[in-house]
Amino acid sequence: MSDGDVRDRPEMHPALASRFSPMSFDPDVSVTPEQIDALLEAARMAPSAGNSQPWMFVVGRRGDAIHERVVRHLATSSSMWAGAASLLVVNLAHVYVEGTDRWAYSEFSRYDLGQAVAHMTIQGLHMGLDAHQFRAFDRDAVATEFFVPPHWEVTSMTAFGVAAHVSDDTSCPGTSRERATRAEITWLRA
């Protein structure tokens, strides 16, 4: 099998084959409380080392006070598009044992958070929501804004909504759908 267009492969789930990170969201689309519950339930059901579930989320629905508090800490690059997303989710990882700054809660906490966010992303695709995971924001300011204790880490954010348009414009960093080949991502050295 060639490394051609993944959409031509019948074994690839259509949601995964069409997934992309939009740089523009439709500002007229809102998410319902039921959709938010489904996203959080998908994260809750993600696997984690020892079932530790080392994740937590700050959820801001466009138009609510939490969303407004999150938006003010976006970097200039992400503020141009993320604020229009229907939902902004701050992703937190439990990195240290409470009361310490060097005893790892779980060496897999960030990996496990990534799994939970991936589950949310796939659930969002199932419900017709696109997602863009990103790190262009002031993590320390978000931690202060939401009183995140030091044993938790503000790790990333995910913007959920409906893409305003699909662009093949590769002049904007991060918009390319080009991927490394399977051979390039498989460690075959003995």
C-alpha positions, 0 to 999 in steps of 0.5 A, spaced: 500 500 500 502 506 498 503 512 502 497 516 498 491 520 500 489 517 507 482 518 505 482 513 499 484 507 505 477 504 507 480 502 513 481 509 516 475 512 519 472 517 515 473 522 521 480 521 522 481 521 515 478 528 514 480 531 521 484 538 520 486 544 525 481 549 522 484 556 523 477 559 522 471 558 526 464 560 524 462 565 530 454 563 529 455 556 531 454 555 538 455 548 542 450 545 547 450 543 554 449 536 552 455 537 547 460 539 552 457 533 557 459 528 551 466 531 550 467 531 557 465 524 558 469 522 552 475 525 556 473 521 562 473 514 558 480 515 556 485 510 558 490 512 563 496 509 567 493 505 573 487 509 571 490 515 575 486 520 570 491 525 571 487 531 567 482 536 568 479 542 564 477 549 564 471 549 559 469 556 556 463 556 552 463 563 547 459 568 550 460 566 558 465 569 563 470 563 563 471 564 555 472 571 556 477 570 561 481 565 557 481 569 551 484 575 554 490 570 555 491 568 548 497 570 544 496 574 538 497 569 533 491 564 536 487 570 538 486 572 531 482 565 530 481 562 537 476 567 540 471 565 535 471 558 537 464 555 540 468 552 546 475 553 549 478 548 553 484 549 557 487 542 558 491 541 565 495 535 567 496 533 574 504 533 574 506 533 581 504 530 588 500 535 592 505 539 596 511 537 592 515 540 586 519 534 584 515 528 586 512 526 579 504 524 580 505 520 574 510 520 569 505 519 564 500 524 566 502 529 560 501 523 555 494 521 559 492 528 558 493 527 550 489 521 550 483 524 554 484 530 549 484 526 543 478 522 545 475 529 546 477 531 539 474 524 536 468 525 540 467 532 537 468 530 530 463 525 531 458 531 533 460 535 527 465 539 531 472 541 529 478 542 533 484 545 534 489 543 539 494 549 541 499 552 545 499 559 543 497 562 550 500 565 557 500 558 561 502 562 567 497 567 566 491 562 565 494 558 571 493 564 576 486 566 573 483 560 575 487 558 581 490 552 578 495 549 584 502 548 583 501 540 582 497 541 576 500 544 569 496 548 564 499 544 558 495 546 552 488 548 549 483 546 545 478 550 540 472 546 538 467 549 533 465 548 526 470 550 521 468 557 517 472 554 511 477 549 509 483 552 506 489 549 502 493 555 503 499 552 505 502 559 506 499 559 513 504 555 518 500 549 521 495 549 515 498 543 511 495 537 510 501 534 508 504 528 513 510 524 513 510 517 510 509 511 514 516 509 513 518 516 516 514 515 522 516 507 523 523 506 527 526 500 523 533 500 525 535 494 529 
